Amino acid sequence: MDLSLFFFGIITVLAFALVIFSFVLDILLFEEDDVVNLLVLFFLIYSLEEMHRVASSGSNGGSVRARKEKKLTFVLNDANDTQHCAGVNCLDVLKSSVSGDQSYLFTGSRDGTLKRWAFDEDKPFCSATFESHVDWVNDAALVGDSTLVSCSSDTTVKTWDSLSDGVCTRTLRQHSDYVTCLAVAAQNSNVVASGGLGGEVFIWDIEAALSPVTKANDSTEDSSSNGANGIGNSQQPVASLRNVGSSNNISVQSSPSHGYAPTVAKGHKESVYALAMNDTGTTLVSGGTEKVLRVWDPRTGSKSMKLRGHTDNVRVLLLDSTGRFCLSGSSDSMIRLWDLGQQRCVHTYAVHTDSVWALACTPSFNHVYSGGRDQSLYLTDLGTRESVLLCTKEHPIQQLALQDESIWVATTDSSVERWPAEVQSPQKVFQRGGSFLAGNLSFNRARVSLEGLNPPPAYKEPSMTIPGSHPIVQHEILNNKRQILTKDAADSVKLWNITKGVVVEDYGKISFEEKKEELFEMVSIPSWFTVDTRLGCLSVHLETPQCFSAEMYSADLKVSGRPEDDKINLARETLKGLMGHWLAKKKHKPKPQASTSGDILSVKDTKKNLTASKTEDSSAANDPVYPPFEFPSVSPPSIITEGSQGGPWRKKITEFTGTEDDKDFPLWCLDAVLNNRLPPRENTKLSFFLHPCEGSNVQVVTLGKLSAPRILRVHKVTNYVVEKMVLDSPLDSLPLDGGPQPLFSGNGLLPSGSKPWQKLKPSIEILCNNQVLAPEMSLATVRVYIWKKPEDLILNYRVAIAR
């Protein structure tokens, strides 16, 4: 708040208190000047209200600002996008009754996708990619015959047809933070529980959640009507359901009146990291950073009990089929066995030397497989406490899934491995030797590990490996602002062109820093995008209006068919390349026809059709995609963005059908691509002075400050000086202290079809800070690398010295 406003408030409050006191005293003394006091009182009340209004408008200034525009992100995929390119967080196995004896493995990754793996003569191959999440996939589970449920750091829970080509059937938007875990009931395909970092636990009736939703009117489709932030607005939250089927619009938002409300299990004050449910769906256990286990009745959301024992975050939970016994793994490195009937811990197992992140039990619940941060997979007999080291990994173990006599192991690496497990006869593993008794104190196990007494693993090599691509761990945006140098986890260095979405060159295992220095260019182009590698690959973010700040001449981009001095906006052409498939499909989709029953289109419908027709036929929408901005159809990039309805979505650019609603895209993107309308931009011009070199006897060609586009080349300035000197043109041919200078291209001096400084061979050279400038340098480059001062750029010219 402003200081003067603060003192004004203090004085007003004191005066107000004084008048109140005087007014009360006058009433008690029956004075006759009460009317005057009343008038003063009303004036002060009005002053207080005015002060409150001014203060409110100052403190709530953000509420009247324009809403921040949604950004558009495109994710670049490597040549082999059938592999995960980041750590695998979750696993599940489906024995499909639909496909006979065919089994499928489902994996969910930090790259934001899920994949279905089939097996041909024991050789795995990716049969489908499920792409809709816009952040890490943290957990996935199969319910019923063919429904796959996943949760993500994008705060959503999604359902999929697991036997399809990747069709997302619904998006459930209820959580306020990352959704970390799921739990399903093996014998009740309708029940799914989800928990997350917001401390929320929701129990979903999948059959009700997947029931058909009537699309609401446009006025009720705004995502602000419900969703994650709507939890605090009502006692019973309403789920937001989106249909992302390929034959429908990207988003179909249900109105609150038609929404589905899940059961809420209230009680967690901190993050939830683990959930488990029994086969019939009558018992739910949750755990997290509060170090306790909470037991719930998922049918009502009521809490049954709270169990204490762990000394750190509870990371993983398992329930037996009856719901009587529970296994828990924690960051305190301990595994605990709980008897929920007795409401107590009956056994502790000190097997690991670090956090326990993954558990899998045999069907009889007598043996447990466990893995975690110590990169080791153990098998433990819950009755005899005998443990054996199955295998060791190079990365922390995230999740386990049993399949027949084997166990699938997911780690923070992008590959997945299958190891022998003897699920039906675990004793066979113990017979291989190397077993030890699990203690009940974690420091004893840690001491044994430090003393180097760890037994050798029972198995040295996995029986099957599903390879992944190495995630990008380091990147550098080059000065040309079109290429990015990357290094992956295997130290392989690659050069990417982001306006084409391809790898320009794979350098192999070389020094990243040395290659970065080798590729350095003395060129200054505005930063028009940002990049991160959170998904293991390059995610390029475009935000308006910053993304439209970079331009290049068509000649520099080698774009044929356009004058060499045409300026091309890099962001607009990149957007055209990304949305080219959508525009092509949209252009050829059938236009709505009048009803054969004689129904007449309303005026609103007619206007809508006319507008759509104009948009499709506009010259901007029909502009060709130039070669420097053509994205590949094999391993194409994916778009992540959010429109004015629904929520964020992700889709490959080649999978657009043309039926997607314009409201699914940010308005600024459509404006740029369809209407060639760009937002106002700042700092597109640069001011400079042009003076003869000191001691030179060349004529003065200009007297004041000049203004020109930042990308203007030095050879244009040279040509200007030459024309002034040779043709003795009047000084007013170039506006001073004004707009961009009308640098010429003609008058016989600049033959077409070649670079001017090559044909003209001017005898004038341009200098800055006594350094001769190369003809192809831009004014922006000169300012950044040669001038290096905040003041206006000063250029000098002289007759070229013979060499």
N, C-alpha and C positions, 0 to 999 in steps of 0.2 A: 504494500500500500504506500502511496506517496506520503512524504513526511508532513507536508502542509495539511493534507487531509487528516492525518493522525492528530496534529495539534488542534485543528478545527473541531474534531470530535471531542477531545478532552474539554475544551472550553465550553462547547455546547452542552455537554453532560453536566458540568459544574453549574452553568447558568440555569439549566433545567431543574436541578436539585434545589437551587436557591429560590427559584420562583415557586416551586411546589411548597417549600417550607413557608414562604411568605404568604402564599395563597391559603394554606391551612390556618396560619396564625390569624390572617384577616378574617376568616370565617368565624373563628373562635371569638374574636374581638368585635365582630359585627361591623367591619369597616365598610364604607360605601364605594370604594374604588375597586371592587371585585371584578367589575367588567373589564377594566384595563388589564388586570392580572390574567383574566381568562384569555383575552386577545393575545397577550404575550405568550401564554402557555400554548395556545394553538399554533402560534408562529414557531415556537421551539419544536413542537411535535412535528410540524411540517419540515423543519430543518433536519431533524433526526431521520425522518423518512427519506429525504433527498440524499443525505449522507449515506444511508444504507444502500440506496439505489446505485449511487456512484461507486461505492465500494464493491457492490455485487457485480456491476458491469466490469469493473477492473479485474476482480478475482476470477470471474467466469468468462473471461474473454475468449477462452478456447471453445466455449459452447456455441459461439456464433461464427466461428471460422468454418471455412469450407472443409468438408469431410476429406480426409486424406485418400487420395486415389489408390486403388488396388494396383499392385505391381504385377508384372508378367514375368515368369521365370521359364527358361527352357533348359532342359537337362540333356546334356550331350552323352550319347551312348557310344561305347567302343564297338569295334567291328563285330564282336561276338556278344550280342546282348541277350543270348540265351543263358548266360551265366550271371550269377550275382556278382556285384562289384563292391560289396561291403560285408561286414560281419553278419552271420546268420543268427538271428535271435530266437527262432522258434521252429519246431518240427511237429509233424503229425503224420500218421500213416492211415490210409484208407484201403480197406479190402472191399472193393466194389462188387456189390451183388448184381449191378447192371451190366458190368463188363466181364462177367464170369469170374475167372480166377485172377484177373488182372489186379495188381496192387499198385497204389500210387503213394508217393512220398510228397508231402507239401512242405515247403520251406518259406519262411518269412524273413526278410533281411532289412538291414539298416539302409539299403539303397531304396527303400520305399515300396518294393514290389514283393509279391508272392509268386512262387513258381510251383508247377506240378511236374513231377518227375515220373516217367514211366520206364519200364525195363524191358529191353529186347535182348533175349538170351543173356541175361544178367549184365547187360550194358545199359547204363542210365542215359536218358535223353530228356530234354525239356519239352514237354508236350503242350504247355500253356503258361503264359505269364499273366498274372492278375495285377493290373495297374490302375490304381485310383487314389491310394493314399498319397499324401504330399509330404510325409515325413517317415521316420523309422517305423517299420512294422515290429511291434514289441512282443506280440503273442498271437497265436492262431490255434483254432481247435475245430474239429469236425463234429457236427451234430446230425442225427438222423442219417438218411441214406446218402445224401449228396450236398448238404449245406456246409459251407466253410465260413467260419466267423473269424474275423481278425480285428485287432485293435492297434492303435498307432499313437505316436507322439503328436499327431495332428489333432488329437482330442476326440477322434471318432471311433466308433465300432462299425464295421462293415460286414455285410453278409454277401456271399457269392454262391453261384451255382458251380460247385467244384468240378463237375464233369463238362462244363462249357469251355469255350475258348477264352474265358476271362471276364464273364459278365458279372458285374456288381449289381446285386438285386436291391439292396437298401443301404443307406448310410444313416446311422443312429447318432445324432448329435446331442449329447447330454452332459458329458464330462466338461469340467472347467479347466482341466490341465491334462498332461500326458496320460494316456490310458496304458497301463503297464502290464496288466494280466487279465486272463479269462479263466473261467471254470465252467465245465459242462457236466451234465448228468448222462451217463452211458445208456441208461434205460428210459430216459425221459428227454426226447429230442426237442422239447419245447423250451427247456430251461437253460439259460446262459447267464452267468454273472460276470461283471466287469468291474475292475478297480483301477484307481489311478493316483497320481501324485496330489490331486486335490483332496484326498481323503474320502472320496465318494465311492460307495459300492452300490451298483445297480443290478437288479435281477430282472432279466428280460424274458418275456414270453415270446419266443421267436415266431410262433405261429400267428400271434396277434400282431407282432411287429411287421411281419411280411404280408399281412392282408392287404388287398388293393386299397390304394389311397386315391381319393378323388382330387384331381388337380384343382387347387383353389384359384380364385381370380388373381389378377396381377397385383391388386392392392393388398392381398394377404400372403404374397409369396416372398416378401422381404425376409431375409434371414434374421432380422432383428426381432421378429415376432416371437421367436423362441430360440432354443439352442443352448449353447453352453452358458451364456450369460443370463439365461432366463431362470436358472435354478433358484437364485435368491429372490425371485419375484413372486413366487407362489409356493404354497406348501407342498403341492403335488406337481412335480415338474412334468413338462410335456416334451416328448421326444420329437425331433425333427427328422423326417424321413425323406430321402432323396433317391430317385430312381436313376440309375446310370446305365441302363441297358443300351446296347448299341443301336437299337431301333427306335429309341426315344430321345427326347431332349436330354442334355447332360444333367439337368437338375429338375426335379419335380418336387416342389416344397409343399408340404401339407400345412393347412391352416391349423391353429391351435385347437379349434373345435373338433377337428377330425383326427387329431394326433393320438398317439399311444403313450401312456404313462407307465414306466417301469416301476417295480417295487424298489423302494429305497431302504438300504440297511444303514441307519445312522448311528454313529458312535465313534468312528475314527477321527482323531484330531490332527493326525499327520498322514504322510503318504502311505499308500497301500502298494505293496510289491508282490504279494502272493495271495492266491485264492485256490481253494480245492472244494470239490463237491462229491457227495457219494452218488452211487449209481441211480438211485431213485429220485434224487433231487430234493431230499428232505433235510439235508444238513449241509451247511456252508461254513467253511473256516477261512478266515482272512488274517493276514499279518503284514507288518511293515516296519516303519522306522520307530514305532512306539515299543518295539521289542516284545510285544505280547501277541497271543493268539486270541481272536474273537470268534466265537461260534454263534451262528445265526440259524434261524428257521427261514429259508429262502421264500417260503410261501407267504409269509407275513412281513418279513424284514425285521422281526424282533430278535433281540440278542439273548442267547441262552446262557453264555458264560464267558469269562475272560481268564486266560491261562498265562501265568508268568513263569519264566525260567531262562529264556535267552537273555544275553547281555548285549546284544547288538541287533541290527536290522534283520528281520525275518525275510528271507529272500525266496523260499520255495516251500510248498506244502503239498502233501499227498494224503488222500483219505482212502481207507479200504472200502470195499463195495457196500458194507453194511453201515458205514459211518461211525463205527465204534472206535477204531484206532486211526491215529493221525501221525504222520511223519513230517518233521519240519527241519529245514536247513537254514543256517543263519550266517551272517557275516562274522559271528564269533567263532567260526570254524566247526561248530558242533552240529550233530544230527540228534534230534530228540524224538522219542516215541511216546505219544500221549494216549492215555485211555480216557476218552471223552465221557464214558460212563462213570468213571471214578473221578473225573475232573482233575487229573494230575499227570505229571510226567513219570513214566514207569522205567524208562531207560535213556541213557545218553551215550553217544558213540563219538569218541575222539578219533576220527579217521583222517581228516584233512588237516593241513597246516595253514590253511587260509580260508576265505569265505566259501561257503557251500552255496552254489547257484542252481544246481540241477539235481533232480531225483527221479528215479523210475523204479517201480516195484514189479516183482513177478506176480502173476495172477493170484497166487496163494497168499501174498503179502508177507512172506517169510524172509525174502531176500530183497535188498535194496541196492540199486546202482546209483552212485553219486559222483558228481563232478563239480568243479568250481574254479576259483581263481588260481589255485595251485597247479592247474593244467593237468591234473591226474584224474583218472576214472577208476573208482574202486567198486568192488562187490562185497557186501557185508551180509552175514547171516544174522538176522535180528534176534534169533534165539540163543545161539552159541557165542555171539559177538566176534566170530571169526571173520577177518577181512583179508582181501587179496587185491593187489594192484593189477588191474586189467591191462591198462596201457597209459602211456604219457603222451601229451600233446605239446605243441609249440605255442599254443594260445589258450587263454582261459576258456573253460567249457560253459556254454550258455544254456543248452537244453539237451535232453535225451529223449529218444523214442524207440520203443521195442518193436521189432518186426520178426516174427517167427523165432529163430534161434540167434538172432543178431540184435545189435543195438546201434542206432544212428546217433551220431555225436555232432552237435553244432557248436561252433566256437566263434570267437570274435574275428576269425578269418572268414573269407568268403567261400571256402570249400566246405564240403560235408563228407564225413567218412562213416562207413559201416564197419563195426568190429564184431568178432565172435563173442557171444554172451552166454550160450548154453542156458537159455531162459527156462526151458522145461526141466533141465537137470543141472542146476547151478553147482552141485557137488563136484561135477567133472572139472570145473575151474579150480576148486580148492585142491583137487588131487594133483594138479600140476606143480604144487609146492609154492613156497614163498609167502604163505599166509601168516597173519599175526593177529593177536587179540586186540580189539579196539578198546582202549581205555575209556574212562569216563571223565578225564580231566584234559582239557585242550593243551595245557602247557607241557604235559608229559609227551604228547604226540609231537609237539614242536621241538622238544629237546631231542627226541629220537631222530628227527629229521636233521637237526643241526649236527648231530654226531655222525651223520652219514650212514645210518643203519637202515635206510630205506631198502625194501626188497626189490628185486628185478621185476619188471612187468611180465605178466603171463603171456602177452602177445606183443610182438614187435611191429607187425605191419597190419593195416586194415584189409578187410576182404574186398572192399569197394570204396572208390573215391569219386565224388562228384566235384570236379574242379570249379573254381571260381576265378574271376578276374581280380587282379590285385588292385586295391583301392588307391586312389590318388592321395598322397600324403603331403605334397608340397606343390605350390604353383606360383607363377610369376606372370603378371600381365605385361607384355612387351610394350614399348613406347608407341608402336604403330596402332595400338588399341584395337587390333583385329586378331592378334595371335597371343596364345598363352602357352608358356612352357611348363610342363608338369613332370613330376617324379612320383612313381607309385611305390608301393610297399616292397617291391622287389628291386628297387633302385633303377628301374627302367625310365629313361627320359624321353618324352615325346613333345612334339610341337603341334598345337591345335590351331585351326582357323575357326573362330567362333561364328563368323558370318556364313560359313558353309557347313559347320558342324562336323568336320572331319579332321583326322590326324594328317598333318602335312608331311611329317617325317618322324620316324621312330629311330632314335639315336642309340637305343640299347642302353647298357649299363655304362654310363659315363658320368663325369662330374657335372652336377647340376649347375653349380656356381660358375664353372668355366664356360659352359655352354651359354649361360645367361649373359656373361660378359661378351662372348663372341657374337651374340645376336643383337647386341646393343645398337640402336640407331639414334642419331641425333635428330629427333623429330618430336614435335610437341602437338599432341591431339588431345582435346578435352576427354576426361574420363566419363564415358557415357553408359557404363554398366559396372556392376559389381559381381564378384564371383565368390562362391564358397564350394567346399568339397565335403560337406556334411554327409551327403549320400554316397560318398565313395567315388563320385564322378563330378564332372564340372557342372555346376548349376549357375547359369548366367541370369542375373536379375536386371530387369529394365523398369525404371520408375520415371514417371513424367513429372516435370518437364526436363529433368536432367538428362534423360537418355537421348533427347533430340539435340544435344549441344554439339555433336561431332559431325562435320561435313568433310567431304573430299571431292576433288575434281574428277570428272568421269575419265579423263585421260590417265590419272594416277591409278584408277581402279581397272583400267583397260576395258572399259565398257564401250563397245562399238555401237554405232548408230546414233550417238548423241554428240553434240559439240563438245570439244575437249574442255571447254571452260564451264560446262554445266556443273553445278554443285549438287552432289548426291548426299542426302542425309542417311547416315549409316543405320540408325535405329529404324527409320521408316522402311528402308529396303530389307532389313533383317526381318521385320514384322511381316512384310509381304511374302518373304520366303517361307516363314513359319506358317502363315495362314493361307498359303497358296492352295493347298489341297482342299481346305474348307471352302475357299472362294470358288474353286472349280466345281465342287459338288453342289454348292449352294446355287451356282448359276444354272446348272442343268437339272435341278430338282423340279418336279412338276408344280406348276403354279395352280393355286386353288381355283376351281371352276364353279360356276353357278350351279345350284342344285337342280337336278333333273325334275324334281317335283314342283318346280315353279317358284321355289323360295327366292326372294330377292335379297341380295346382300345389303346390309345396313350401310349407312353413310360412313360410319367408323371403319367397317371392314373394307369398303371401297378405297378410302384414303390410305388405309394400311397397305393394301395391295399396290396402290399407285406408288407409295413411298418405297416399298420393297423393290418394285420394278425399276424405279429411278436409280436406286442404290446399286442394283445389279448391273444396270446398263451404263453406269457412270464411267467416265474415262479413267478415273483413278482406280476403280476396281478392276478395270481391264488392262492396266499397265502390266507389261511383262515383268517377270522376275529375272533380274540380270544375273549372269553367270556367277559373279562373286558372292551372290546371296542365295544360290540354289542348294538346298539341303538334300541329303541322300534319302532315297526311298528304302534302302537296305540299312537296317539299324538307324532309323530316323530318330531325331530328338523328340522329347516329350514336352508338352506345355503344362505348366502349373500356373493357375491364375484363379481369379474370383471375379464374378460379375456382380450385378445388382440383386441377384436372387440366389437362394441356396447358399452354399459355402465354397471353400476352395476345392478344386478338382484337378485331376491330372490325366492326360491322354496323349498318345502318340499322334504326331501331326498327320500321319497317313491313315489314321482310323476315324477321321472325321467323316460324317455321312452327309453333311449339308443340312440336316434337319435340326442341328443345334440352334438354340435360341440366341439371338443377339445379346440378350440380357446376361448370358453366361460369360461374356467377355467384358473387360473394362471398356468403358465408353471411349477413353482416349485412344485405345488401340484401334477400334473401329473407325474413329475419326481420321486417324492417320492413314489407315489402309484403304478405306472405302472412299473417303472424301479428300484425301491429300491435305488435310487440315492439321497443322501442327500448332502446339501451344506457343505463347510468346516465350522467346528465349533471350537470355542475357549473355553479355560478353561474347557476342558473335563478331564484334568489330574491335579493331585495335587502332589507337591513335599514335601518330609518330610525326617527327619532323624530318625534313629532307634538306640538307645543307651541303654546299660544296666543301670539300676537304680544306682544312686550314692550309693556307699558302698556295692553293690551287687558283689558277686564273680562269677556270671555266665559269660560264655564265650562271647566274642565279635563276633557277627555273620555278621556284615557288617561295612564298614569303611566310606562310603560316602553317598551322597544324593540319595534318591530313588524317583522314580516317578511311580504313579499308578492312575488308574481311580478314579474319585471323589467318585463313588458309592461303591468302594471296602470296604468290611466289616472288622471290627477289627479281627474277627475270622480267616480271611485269613492271617493277619499279625502274629497272634498267631501260626498258622500252619507253617508259614515260619520259625519262630524262632525255633519251635520244630524240624522241619526237619533238620535245620542247626545243632542243638545241638545233636539230636539223631543219625542222619545219617552221621553227620560230612561232609555234602556236601561242595564242593569247593565254595569259595566266588563268583566266576564268574558265578554262576548259576543265579544270579539276576543282571541285568545290572545296573550300577551305573550312576547317572546323565544322564540317557537316557530314553528309552521308558517305557511302563508299565511293571511292574515286572511279570515274568512268574510264578505266584504263582501256586503251584502244586495242583493236585487233584488225588491222587492215591498213588502208592508205598505202598499200604496196610494200609495207615493211614486214608484214607477218604472213608469209605464204602459208596457205592452209595445208594440213596433212603432216606437219612436222613440228617439232618443238621450236618455239621462236628463237631461243638463244642459240640454237644450232644453225639456223638459216641466216639470222640477222648478223651474227658475229659482231656484237656491239663493241665499240672502242671505249665504252664507259664501264667502270666497275663500281659496285656498291660496297661500302665498308660500314662496320659497326665496331666501336672500340678499337679502331685501327686494324681491324681484321677484315680481309676481303671475304665477301660472302659468296657461297656457291649459288648458282642461278636457281637450283631446284628447292632451296630452303624457303620455308614459309615465314611470314612475319612473326607468327607465334613461336616458331622454333628459334628465330633470331633473338626474340625477347627473353626466352627461358635460358638458352645456352650461351649466348654471346653478350647480350646487354646486362642481364642479371641485376636489374635495379627496378624499384617500384615506380620510378618516374616514367613519363612518356618516352618511348623509344626514339632515339636519334640516329638517323642514317646519314651517311656522307657519300658523296660521289666524286669521282675524278676520272680523268682520261686514263685508260688502262696503260700500265707500264709494260713496255715491250719485254718479252722474255725469250 
